[in-house]
Amino acid sequence: MSNTINYTDAPSDIEQALERAVVVSDLLPSPSELVSKGEKEKITIAVDKHSLDLFKKYAKRHNTKYQPMINGVLSSYADKFLNK
């Protein structure tokens, strides 16, 4: 049994959408790049359960803690948009 998918018969609207698609670079680093050391300040913050569950899932998968990963996302955002 073959798992090969043939896309030659795709509807024209899908084909046109794929032709117009633009590759964009990721805004955020990968989960493995989010863990960093540096000066920290403890805060209390409320985050969406969905977001927290995602960070916990990736932290478990990469055998790390989720809080440094969240910090990494915040740091990447600050570096990209606030230090201009």
C-alpha positions as CSV (number, residue, x, y, z in Angstrom):
1,M,0.0,0.0,0.0
2,S,1.4,3.4,-1.0
3,N,1.1,6.5,1.2
4,T,2.1,8.7,-1.7
5,I,-0.3,11.6,-2.2
6,N,-0.9,13.0,-5.7
7,Y,-1.7,16.7,-5.7
8,T,-1.9,17.1,-9.5
9,D,-5.7,17.0,-9.3
10,A,-6.0,19.8,-6.7
11,P,-8.9,22.2,-7.2
12,S,-7.8,25.3,-9.1
13,D,-8.5,27.7,-6.1
14,I,-6.1,25.7,-4.0
15,E,-3.5,25.6,-6.7
16,Q,-3.8,29.4,-7.2
17,A,-3.5,30.0,-3.4
18,L,-0.3,27.9,-3.3
19,E,1.1,29.8,-6.3
20,R,0.5,33.1,-4.4
21,A,1.9,31.8,-1.1
22,V,4.8,33.7,0.4
23,V,7.4,32.1,2.7
24,V,7.8,34.1,5.9
25,S,10.4,33.5,8.6
26,D,9.4,32.6,12.1
27,L,9.1,35.4,14.5
28,L,10.0,33.3,17.5
29,P,12.9,30.9,18.1
30,S,12.4,27.2,18.5
31,P,11.7,25.8,22.0
32,S,15.2,24.6,22.4
33,E,16.5,28.2,21.8
34,L,14.3,29.7,24.5
35,V,16.2,28.6,27.6
36,S,18.7,31.2,28.6
37,K,20.5,32.4,31.6
38,G,20.7,36.0,32.8
39,E,19.4,38.4,35.4
40,K,15.8,37.6,36.3
41,E,13.1,39.4,38.3
42,K,10.2,37.4,39.7
43,I,6.7,38.6,38.8
44,T,3.2,37.2,38.9
45,I,1.4,37.0,35.6
46,A,-1.9,35.5,34.4
47,V,-1.7,33.7,31.0
48,D,-4.2,31.9,28.9
49,K,-4.5,28.2,29.9
50,H,-4.1,27.2,26.2
51,S,-0.8,29.0,26.0
52,L,0.5,27.7,29.3
53,D,-0.5,24.1,28.3
54,L,1.5,24.5,25.1
55,F,4.6,25.7,26.9
56,K,4.3,22.9,29.4
57,K,4.0,20.4,26.6
58,Y,7.1,21.6,24.8
59,A,9.1,21.9,28.0
60,K,8.3,18.3,28.8
61,R,9.2,17.2,25.3
62,H,12.6,19.1,25.5
63,N,13.2,18.1,29.1
64,T,13.3,21.7,30.4
65,K,11.1,24.1,32.4
66,Y,8.3,26.1,30.9
67,Q,9.0,29.4,32.7
68,P,12.4,30.0,31.0
69,M,10.7,29.2,27.7
70,I,8.1,31.9,28.3
71,N,10.8,34.3,29.3
72,G,12.6,33.4,26.0
73,V,9.6,34.4,24.0
74,L,9.2,37.6,25.9
75,S,12.9,38.4,25.4
76,S,12.8,37.6,21.7
77,Y,9.7,39.9,21.3
78,A,11.4,42.7,23.2
79,D,14.6,42.4,21.2
80,K,12.8,42.4,17.9
81,F,10.2,45.2,18.6
82,L,11.3,47.3,21.6
83,N,15.0,47.8,21.0
84,K,14.7,49.6,17.6
